[in-house]
Every structure is written in C-alpha cells, then in structure tokens.
Amino acid sequence: PAPAPLLDEALRRVRGRSALRARREELAGVTFLERAARRERWPSASMAGNYYLKRVGFQEDIKWDVTFLASMPLYLGGGISARVAQAGNRTRAAEWRLKGAERLAESEVRRAHARLEAELLRGRALTLATELAEKNAKAQAEDYKLGVVTNLDVLGALTSLQDVRLDLERSRFDAAFYRAELEAAVGGPEQR
C-alpha cells in the first residue's frame, strides 16, 4: 500500500475544512456586528432631495427641495454600551468556538494519521511474517518428505500461514479504512 501522507500536509489541508471555514465566516460576521455596534456612538448625517413635476397651492413655484439631517447620540440610557458589550461577548465566543473547532479537527487528523501509520507498519510486519510462514511451511513439507517431522507439524505450519495471510488481508482492509478516515478528517479529497 501507498505510504501515509505527511502529517504536516494533512494538518495544512485541515485548515480548509468546511466546518472551519464556517466558523471563520461566523467570526467575521460577529466581528462586523461588533464594529457596527461601536459605531452607534458616532454622529450621523443624511441628505434627501425631491423634485416635483407639478405642485398646487402656495408652493407652486418650488420645483425641488433638499433636506439635511444630522444626529448625535448624546444619551441613550446605556443601550449602546450594552449592545457593544454584548457584541464583544459574541465575538469572543465565536473566537473560542473557532479555536475549539481547529483543535478538534487537528486532533482528529493526528489520531487518524497515527492509526494509519500504525496499520501500515503492522502490514509491513505481517508481509514479512507471511514470507517467513511460507518458508516455514515449505521447510516443514520438505522435512515431512524426509520423515523428520509429523503430518501435524506440517498442518500446523499451513494453518499458521493461513492465519498470517488472513491477518495481512485484514490489515490491508484496515489501512484502506484508516486512509479514508484520514481523508475525511482533513475535509475530503484535495481539490486540484
């Protein structure tokens, strides 16, 4: 089987995971709302204009008008301060949720990578064990022909060979499963 991807590469890819992107977007949104809440203390100015095609009455000669409006929030009973504090708390909560999601994602990647690495090492050991079990079975069969060992020894060697082959196949299946688990932990296949 192919070697496991590098852990650093997997940790780099996990940053693009959709759950983490959503948390970053949430943080950007609440940060924007916090800035908007802070700006409620700023004075505001607006302007509006109208053009009239036809007017009746004493304003008949006036074809247009402009309205200027300026406001300054002097005292609103602590409402702005409360909204600013609440928005700040939401921002900090979103930051902590993002950090927690990042730590959880990295932990999942590290765990999946470690499991894959261990299973690949186990697979290599079982491949070597299979080769040795095959050599042992052949040697037992040759010794049986010479009358050195009994039929039970040969059958034991063949059973041992079959067990090791089954363990090797199970290890290959588990390695493929852990590879898929790692791929899911980093957020899916890499986009090219």
DANOR-V363405 format. One record per pair of residues at least 4 apart in sequence whose C-alpha atoms are under 8 Angstrom apart, sorted by the first residue. I is the first residue (numbers start at 1). J is the second residue. Records with the same first field share a line. If there is no record, write none. Layout:
BEGIN
I->J ; J
END
This chain:
BEGIN
1->120 ; 172
3->120
4->113 ; 116 ; 117 ; 120 ; 179
5->9 ; 10
6->10
7->11 ; 110 ; 113
8->12
9->13
10->14 ; 109 ; 186
11->15 ; 106 ; 109 ; 186
12->16
13->17 ; 186 ; 187 ; 190
14->105 ; 106 ; 109 ; 185 ; 186 ; 187
15->20 ; 21 ; 102 ; 186
16->20 ; 21 ; 186 ; 187
17->21 ; 186 ; 187 ; 188
18->22 ; 187
19->23 ; 101
20->24 ; 98 ; 101 ; 102
21->25
22->26
23->27 ; 94 ; 97 ; 98 ; 101
24->28 ; 98
25->29
26->30 ; 94
27->31 ; 91 ; 94 ; 95 ; 98
28->32
29->33
30->34 ; 87 ; 90 ; 91 ; 94
31->35 ; 87 ; 88 ; 91
32->36
33->37 ; 87
34->38 ; 84 ; 87 ; 88 ; 91
35->39
36->40
37->80 ; 83 ; 84 ; 87
38->80 ; 84
40->73 ; 80
41->72 ; 73 ; 80
42->72 ; 73
43->70 ; 71 ; 72 ; 73
44->70 ; 71 ; 72
45->68 ; 69 ; 70 ; 71
46->68 ; 69 ; 70
47->66 ; 67 ; 68 ; 69
48->66 ; 67 ; 68
49->64 ; 65 ; 66 ; 67
50->64 ; 65 ; 66
51->63 ; 64 ; 65
52->62 ; 63 ; 64
53->63
54->60 ; 63
55->59 ; 60 ; 61 ; 62 ; 63
56->60
76->80
78->82
79->83
80->84
81->85
82->86
83->87
84->88
85->89
86->90
87->91
88->92
89->93
90->94
91->95
92->96
93->97
94->98
95->99
96->100
97->101
98->102
99->103
100->104
101->105
102->106
103->107
104->108
105->109 ; 185 ; 186
106->110
107->111
108->112 ; 185
109->113 ; 182 ; 185 ; 186
110->114
111->115
112->116 ; 178 ; 179 ; 181 ; 182 ; 185
113->117 ; 178 ; 179 ; 182
114->118
115->119 ; 178
116->120 ; 175 ; 178 ; 179 ; 182
117->121
118->122
119->123 ; 171 ; 174 ; 175
120->124 ; 171 ; 175
121->125
122->126 ; 171
123->127 ; 168 ; 171 ; 172
124->128
125->129
126->130 ; 164 ; 165 ; 167 ; 168
127->131 ; 168
128->132
129->133 ; 164
130->134 ; 161 ; 164 ; 165 ; 168
131->135
132->136
133->137 ; 157 ; 160 ; 161 ; 164
134->138 ; 161
135->139
136->140 ; 157
137->141 ; 154 ; 157 ; 158 ; 161
138->142
139->143
140->144 ; 149 ; 153 ; 154 ; 157
141->145 ; 154
142->146
143->147 ; 148 ; 149
144->148 ; 149 ; 150 ; 151 ; 154
149->153 ; 154
150->154
151->155
152->156
153->157
154->158
155->159
156->160
157->161
158->162
159->163
160->164
161->165
162->166
163->167
164->168
165->169
166->170
167->171
168->172
169->173
170->174
171->175
172->176
173->177
174->178
175->179
176->180
177->181
178->182
179->183
180->184
181->185
182->186
183->187 ; 188 ; 189
184->188 ; 189
END
